[in-house]
Amino acid sequence: MQTLSVQIKDNYMQQFMNFVKNSQSNITISKDENLKFDPYFYERKKDLEQIIEEVENGTMEMISQEQYNQEIEIFFKDLKANANL
């Protein structure tokens, strides 16, 4: 069995549901709880998986919390300095 995401135009919904009803031995309809709470769940999941892969294979550097804190501190100092210009 395969799972697909299907978008149906409002004016075609009844025809689609009739088709599903007539094909119920071959089609199962269920709501995806992930999409209920976050309509972009699968796009975000794919992006996160790509980031994890890039960190693991070394094509993207992951910095430490300490390095992040230092860089963000420098960023805010620069931002303040430029705001006073």
Contacts in CASP RR format, 6 or more apart in sequence:
PFRMAT RR
TARGET T0000
AUTHOR 0000-0000-0000
METHOD contacts of the structure
MODEL  1
MQTLSVQIKDNYMQQFMNFVKNSQSNITISKDENLKFDPYFYERKKDLEQ
IIEEVENGTMEMISQEQYNQEIEIFFKDLKANANL
1 28 0 8 1.000
5 32 0 8 1.000
5 35 0 8 1.000
5 42 0 8 1.000
8 16 0 8 1.000
20 27 0 8 1.000
20 29 0 8 1.000
34 41 0 8 1.000
34 42 0 8 1.000
35 41 0 8 1.000
35 42 0 8 1.000
38 44 0 8 1.000
51 60 0 8 1.000
54 60 0 8 1.000
55 61 0 8 1.000
55 62 0 8 1.000
63 71 0 8 1.000
END
